[in-house]
Amino acid sequence: MKNDLLLRALKGLPVERPPVWIMRQAGRYLPDYIKLKNKYDFFTRCRTPELVSEITLLPIDQIGTDAAIIFSDILVVLQAMNIEVEMKPNFGPFIPNPIDSKEKVKNLITPNVRDKLGYVFEAIKITKRDLNDRVPLIGFAGSPWTLFCYLVQGSGSKTFDKSKGFAFANPKETEIILEKITLTTIEYLKGQIDAGADVVQIFDSWGGLLSPSDYSEFSLKYINRIVSAIKNYAPVIIFGKGCWFALNEMVKTGASGLGIDWSCSARNARYLSGGNITLQGNYDPAKLLSPISKIKSDVNQMINDFGKQSYIVNLGHGILPNIPVSHAKAFVDAVKEYKSL
Amino acid sequence: MKNDLLLRALKGLPVERPPVWIMRQAGRYLPDYIKLKNKYDFFTRCRTPELVSEITLLPIDQIGTDAAIIFSDILVVLQAMNIEVEMKPNFGPFIPNPIDSKEKVKNLITPNVRDKLGYVFEAIKITKRDLNDRVPLIGFAGSPWTLFCYLVQGSGSKTFDKSKGFAFANPKETEIILEKITLTTIEYLKGQIDAGADVVQIFDSWGGLLSPSDYSEFSLKYINRIVSAIKNYAPVIIFGKGCWFALNEMVKTGASGLGIDWSCSARNARYLSGGNITLQGNYDPAKLLSPISKIKSDVNQMINDFGKQSYIVNLGHGILPNIPVSHAKAFVDAVKEYKSL
């Protein structure tokens, strides 16, 4: 690997500067991505290995991040489990037949992952070939709870009130669903690692909608099983949006890194996670709309606050579609120009 | 006051059991409210003192909460400041001409509050008469930051990315807007107290979208000025959704109580707030969809966790429209039936 900053940071090994990548770096705000978006529908982009590789490499070539993350979507796992998922323009994910009653739980299958998601593994192989060891490749999956949220709600939501209501009213059926997603996700992530993913990240985008005790029951328990099953094959990063209250428990899973959002200061994050694990984050995506000089000074301050060791610079959530490329690049450049205090 | 549990809890005085009320208790899920909703549009309901009183008293009569909160909306303050605000059915607030550029900042006026919001003060007087000192009446306002979020975004949003982008790109103009809202809010809350509100609550619904340092700059600074200006006239509760990281700073404002959401355990909330201030919360509104027996045992546990002194039982955010009245009532009854450990 020519640039192994990410791998070293995840092992807690010394680095001259922290690595940097950006959640959703391969989409949304990049003009060359928009061109492909206008030409091919969302899941065609996900299912065509050459397109996946092209999209995945865009930010490496254009803004110079220290890691690539495979272009895909967390919801492909639900598709593999027999659930129809559409990606509606200007709306987001839409599930025409959500699991909104006990009776529908049986609609969910535990698939043969190589049959149903082989296209992701193929895309990873081709992307690894095209990357030619310039930077590591990150694979990913949604957490079972986060997939459950979409599966029951049927779309995105501010509160996922239907999903939470279902879980609280039907804890047994919820457990069955989460079990099936967990088994599928373990095979899916193993497949990604077999295909060449150097690191995997678990996105728990909606874990922060739960109280600490509900989080343990409905989310962390399953993340824990996934991390246990794969941590010996590749380093795992857990990113739980809004899950500051569970950082300490997340450390115990054996993950190599924890994603932090901007509601949690560097100091709080180091304290809550016990001070030894590698942390990743946590710039507010909306702050990339600040003037470039402010972005650069903020990044410098952020590295000083987290410390340059055991740290991966990133946003605290995905990049927004309205961020100028020059601002995203300034964010990355600021890390490369970092001068210690 | 026949039932002064809320007032005693806010002063930290001994109570035989904690008081209970529910955010948004006067709307949404109550069948008698829905009837009025189908008959009068939203702002007619807010501007007709007799309707306000009728709606405000519904939960006192029907589910037996220990406090009333005046039926209104945080956005009436923007209307008073010369901003058109509509409440669209199945959509929520809509501002046809948001302040989305520097040039539009001058559209915002600092009004004569008695002229523009006198209907709220009148509604408070009539409601107080109708309440006849059965329970205290809570007045309220949105925090300046939360009103700014709607003012710039033009509607509700998951991320308020336009509002945050405006703030980060135009900090000076943002300060001008927040100043004007702050001055208006101080007069508005003073007017509510003069009219008879026994307690006031400041809702910072979107403060949790900011990092701790941005929260200090864009939200807490203005909340602090408001609390300083009114705390000698009535006890103030600050509710910052997702603002666990600022609890310690909120204590320093001189507020009498802090609202807590369910992401923050009782133990964390007591620790982060320093252990002396009255706390209010924090049941997950979606958990009111649990079986009634579970709601009752959860409430008992919650009181044990927070402790029955210096504590106000509430949800961690507004009640959801799909909650059965019997479940809301079970929540309230559980507090009244509370038996100490």
Interface residues (C-beta under 8 A of the other chain):
Chain A: G156 K158 T159 D161 K164 G165 F168 A169 G208 L210 S211 P212 S213 D214 G242 W244 F245 W262 S263 C264 S265 N268 N282 D284 P285 A286 K287 L289 S290 P291 K294 L320 N322
Chain B: G156 K158 T159 D161 K164 G165 F168 A169 G208 L210 S211 P212 S213 D214 G242 W244 F245 W262 S263 C264 S265 N268 N282 D284 P285 A286 K287 L289 S290 P291 K294 L320 N322
